[in-house]
Amino acid sequence: MAFKVIKPGLLALLQDLGRHGHQSLGLTTGGPMDEMAFRWSNALLDNDTNSAQIEITFGMFSLEAQADTSIAITGADLGATLNDKSISPWRSYAIKKGDVLAFHQPIWGLRAYLAVKGGFLCEPTLGSVATVMREKIGGLTGKGDKLQKGDVLKYQPFSNHQDRAVPRLAIPNYGQTEIPVILGYQYESFSTLERANFFSSDYRVSGNSDRMGYRLEGKVITSDLKGIISEGIAYGAIQVPKDGQPIVLLRDRQTIGGYPKIGCVTRYGGGTLSQQKPGDVIQFTPITVDQAERERHLQMSRLAQWR
C-alpha cells in the first residue's frame, strides 16, 4: 500500500542518511539537511535509523493514504493538517485509509520530515535512496526527480499505532541565530581584522540558497590567498569566493573546490542553518573541536537513551 501525492509542493524529496563512499567518483552524499530531525522521526516509529523519509521544503505538499499506518513528523512547523485538523510536529500519528495529510506554509523553520512506519519502500541507487537533483540520482525514479503529483510512495501497512512525542529538551530552537563554527586550517590566511569582521557581523540568508549551499549576504571578508588548488570539500565548509560573501556548503555540495575556507559549521549547526529562510539573519560563533564533539555526543546519546 502507499501514499499518493495530491500536491507536490515546491520541493519534496525522498532522503535517507546519504550516499557514502562515492565522492571519489564526484558524487556527493545527499541526505537530510536537518539530520537530527530526520533521526528523531525514525526513532518515533522504531524504524531503522536509515529508513527513507520525505524532506518537505516550505510546504504546499499533500498526500492521501491508501492503507492504515503510523507516521511521524519532525523538523519545521509547516502548518500540517490531518483531514483538515491541525497537527504539531515532533510527534507520531495514526493514519487510516483515505486520510489526507497536508503541509501548508512555514510557521517556524523551513524543512519538515515525514516518516512512515517501516520507511518508504524505494529501490536504492548506489546503496542509497537519497535524492540529489543536481546529479540526477536517487529518489523514487532513481534519476534524482523531486516528488510529483500522482507519485505513489509505497509502505507496509501497520495498525498497532503508539502515540509518541520527542522530549522537549531534544527539540531544537530554530529561532537560534548563532551558528557554531570550527576554525579551518586556512583560517590563518584571513587577517585578524577579517576574522573579527566575520564573527561580529550579521549575515542574511540569500534567496539563492539551496541544498548545495547557503549563500550569505553581509560584511565582505577577504583572504590573503588568491586561490588554492582544488581540494575535497567537507560538509559545512564555509567557502569565501572572490566577492567576499561566504557560502556554507551543505548536503548536495560539490566534492571539490578551490576557494579559501575560514572554517566549517558543525552538523548540528548545519541543521539549524538549513531551517533558516531567505531573508533570515544569522551570526557565526567559533567553537573548538572538543565542544563540537561534546554537542554531537549529547544529541546522539539523548536519542539512543530514548530509543
N, C-alpha and C positions, 0 to 999 in steps of 0.2 A: 504494500500500500504506500501512499505517498501524499505529499503536499503538492497542490497545483498552484502555480504562480498566477495571480489575478492581475496585479500591478507590479511591474519590475522595479519601480523607483529609479533614483538617479544612479545608484551603484550598489548592487548586492552580489557578493562573490562567495563561492564555496572556498573555505580555507581549513587547513589543518595546521600543525605546528611548523610546516615548511618542508622544502625540498633540499635536503642537505647532501653534501658530498659531490656536488656538480659545479662548483664555482670555477674549477679549473677549466671547464668547458664554456665558461661565460654565462652560465645560468645562475640567476640569483636565487635566494632561498624562498621568497614569498612568505606567506603565513600571516597570522593576525597582527594587526597594527597595535592592538592593546592585548598583550599576551596574558596578563593576569586575569582580565575579564574573560578571555577565552577559556583559560584553565578552570576558573570558577564555574562557568556554565556547564562544562562537562562534569565537574565534581558534584554539582547539584543533582545530577541524574545517575551518579555512579557509573558514568561512561569511562571508557579508556581515555587516557589523557589526550591522545592524538585523534579522537573521533572527529569527523568532519562536521563543521558548523557553517552557518551563513553569517558573514560580516555585512551589516547593513549600514551604509553611509548616508546620512542625512534623513533617510526615511522615505515616505511615499511608496511603501512596499507592502503588499498584502498577498496572503495565500489562503487556500481552502484545504482543510484536512479531509482525506478520503478514508481514514481509519482512526480508531482510538489510539492515543499515545500520551506521553508526557513530554513537555518542553521545559526549557529554562531560558531565561532572558537575563543578560548581564550587560555591562557597559553603559552607554549613554541612555538617557531617558528620551526616547523618540515619540512620546505620547502614544504608546502602544495600546491597542484595544483588542478584546476578545469578544466577538459578537457585539461590537459597538459599546462594550463596557470597558472602562479604563482599567489597565493593569500596570503594576510597577515593575521595574527591572530588579535584578538580583534575587529572583525567586523562581520556583518551579510552578507549573500549572498543568492541570489535567486537560486533555484535548479529546473531544468527541468527534465522530464522523460528521462532516458537514459544518464544523466550526470554522469561522473566518477570523484569522489573525491579521491585524493591520498595524503598521508603523506609520506615524504621521510626520510631524516636524520636530526638530530638537527643542526640548525644554531645557536640558543641560547636557553637555557633551555633544559628540558628533557621530560616534560609531557604536552600534549595538550588536550583540552577538546572540544568535538564536541556535540553541542546541536541541536535538530531539533524542529521546531515549534510544541508545544503541548507535547513535550517529547517523548521518545521512549516508546512504549507500551510493557510492560513486567509484568508478574504475580509476585507480591511481595512474599517474604518468610519471615515470622515473621515481616510483616509490612514494608519491605524494599526490593529493588532490588539490593542493594549493594553487589558486588561480593567479597567474601573472599575465595580465592583458598585454603588456608591452612585449613579452616574449612569446605570446600566443601558445601558452602551455597550461595544462591543468584545468580544473573546473569540471562542469557537467559533461562537456563535449570533449575534454582533453585538449582543446585548442585555445584555452585562455579566454573564453567568452564569458561576459557577465550574464547574470540570470535574465531571462526574457519572459514576456507574457506567454503563458501556456506551458512553460517548462514543468516537468514532473520530477519531484525530488523524493526518491524512494526511501522508505524506512521500514523497520519491522514493527508491526502493530504491538501495542502494550496497553494493559488495562489496570495494572496494580499500582496506581499512582500514589506517591507520597509528597505532601506539601513540605517544601524546604525553603529556607532563606539563608543567604550569606550573612555571617555575623557582621554587625555594624562596623567593628574595628577593621574588617578586611575590605570594606567598600571604599575605594579611593575617592579623594576630593578632586573632582575635575575642575573646580574653581581655583585650584592651586596654580599659581603663575610662575613659581620658581622651578626651573628645570635643572637637575643636578648634572654636572659635567666633570668627567675625569680628564685631567690635562693630558694632552698627547705629546709624543716625542718631538713634534715640530713646534711645540709651544714656545720654545726659546727663540724661534725666528720672528716672533712678534715682540715689539718693544714693550717696555714697562707701561708706557702711555697707551699703546694699543690694547694691551691686556686689561688695563684699568677701564678703558672705554667699553670693551666687550662685556665685562662683568658688572658694570654700573649703569648700562643703558637698557632702555626698553626696546623690544623688537616686536613688530607687528607681523602676524602671520599673513603671508601674501595669498591672494586668490589663485596664484599659480602653483599652489602646493598640491601634492598628491601622494600616493603610496610610495612613490620612488623617493621623494624628499620634500621636506618642508622648507620653502623659501621664505626668508625673513626680510623685513624692511626696517631699517633703523640706522644707527650710527655706523658709518663706514669704518672698517678696520683693514689694515694692510699688513702684509708680511714682508720681511727682508728678502725672502725667497722670491725670485721672479718666475719660477716654475720648477717643477720637480719631475723626475722620471715617473711615469705611471706606475702605480703600485696597488696592491689589494686594498679593498675598502671594507672596513669593519662596520657592523651595524651601529648606527648612531653617530658616525663620524661627522664632525662639523667642518665642512669644506668652506674655504674662503676664496672665491673666484676673483677675477680682476676687478670687478665692480665693487668689491669690499662688502657685499651683502651676504651674510652667512647662509649656508644651506645645510640642514640636518638630514643626512641620508638614512632612510628607513628600510622597510621590508623589501621593497622592489628596487632597491638601489642597484646601480651598475656594479660590476665586480671589480673594476679597476678605475683609477682616476689620477689626475696629475696636478691637483691644486693643493696648496698647503692646508693642513688641518690643525686647528687650535686645540681640539680636544674631542671628546666622544660622550654623548649622553648615555646614561645607563638604560637598560631595558625597561625598568620601571618608569624612568623619566621619559623615555620614548613613548611609552603607553599613554602617559599623561599628556604629552605634547600632541599625540595623534588625536586626542579628543578636543583639541582647540580648533575653532572655526576661523576661516579667513576674517581678518579684522581684529581677532583677539590679540591681546598684548601679553608677552611673556618676558621673563628675565632669566639669565643663566647664573648658577651659583657653583663654585668649584668644590669638589669633594675628593677625598682620597680613594684609592682602590679598596682599602680596608673598609671604609664607610660604605662603599657601593656593595661590597660582598656581604656585609652585615645586613644591609637592607634586603638584598636578594634572599639571604638565608632566612630572615624573619618572614618574608612573604611566603616562601615555599614551605617553611616549617608550619606556619599557620594553616596553610592549605592541606598539608599532609596530615596534621593532627585532626583537622575537621573531618577529613575523609575517614 
